[in-house]
Amino acid sequence: MRSPWGPSRPQPCGSPGEAPPSCAAREQGLNPAETALEAKRLAREAPTVAQLADDYVEHYAKRQKKSWQEDERVLDKEAVPTPGSMKARGVRRRLIIDLLEEIVDRKTLLTSLA
């Protein structure tokens, strides 16, 4: 008799129904455990926002722009302090919108005081 909760043993790769993600790795000759460890290692080594900002200044702005110091100043003052230690993959649209709104509000306050 078949269980109402599904099969009592794991489905082999290539069987009908939805195969587990490890099946794709096994079919390609990869060890699923090693694949998971590699994904974790890549996530740990992913660059932070501050690292990407530094890379931008070093590898692009200094070489391509005469005003690279202004780019560096703006990044250090406005963009990097809030999400700087975050992994770049973790930055979401809402954080950027909040950051931009904060900058606009600060600029509006300064111009109203002048």
N, C-alpha and C positions, 0 to 999 in steps of 0.2 A: 504494500500500500504506500502511496506517495504522500509525503508530508505536505500539509497546507502552507507551510512556510518556505517551500522551495526544496531543492534537492538536499539530501542529507550529506552529500560529499561535494567538494569543490568541483566546478566544471573545468575540464581540461581546455587548454588553448584551442581555439578553432571550433568549439562546440557552439550550438545554437544559443542565442541569448547574448547578453552583454559580457564580453570577456574582461577580466580584470586588467588594469593598466600594465601589470608586470608581464602579461602575455606578449604584448608588442615588443618589449625589451628582449624577452626570451627568444622570440621568433627571429630577432635580428642578431642573435648570438651574444647578447649582453647579459650580464648578471644584474638582476633587478636591485639587489642590495647595493652593489657598487654604483649603479645609476642613481639611487636615492642619496648615497653618500656624496657623490659628485655634485648633485643638485644643491645639497646643503652647503658644501664647500664654496660653490659659486655664489650662493646667497650671502655667505659670510664675507667673501672677498669683493662683493659688489661695491662700487664707489659711492661715497657720500656726496651730498650736494656741495660741500666745501671743497672736496677733492675735484669735482667736475669744474667748479668755478676757477680753481687754481690752474687746472689743465687748460681751460679756455684762455686764460690770461697768458700763460706761458707758451702755448703752442699755436695760438691764433692771434690774439690781440697784439702782443708785442711784435709779432712779425708783420702783421697786415695793417695795423692802424697806428697813426701818429698819436691818437688820443687814448692809447691803451691805459694810461694812468687813471683817466676818468672812468673807464670801464671797471678797473680794479677797485677804485674808490666806491663806486655805486654798488658793486657786488658785495664788498666788505661791509658797507653801511646798511644797505637795504635788503639784499637778497639772502645772504648767507646767515646772519644771526639767528633767525627763527628756525629754518629747517636744516641748518648747516651740518649737524651731526647725524641727520637722518640719511638712510640709504636712499639713493635717487629713485629707486623703484617704489619706495614707500610714499613718495610725494604724490598727493592727489590734487585734483582740480580745486576742491574746496579750500585747501591750504593756500594755493596760489591766489585765489580770489580774495581770501581774507587778507593776505599780505598786501595785495594791490590796493584794497579798500583802505587799509591802515595808512599806506603811503599817501593816498589821495586825501584822506581826512587830515593828516598832518600838514600837507601842503596847503590845504584850504584854510586851516587854522592859522598858519603862518602868514598867509596873504591877507587874512582878515585883520590881523593884529598890526600890519604895516600901514 
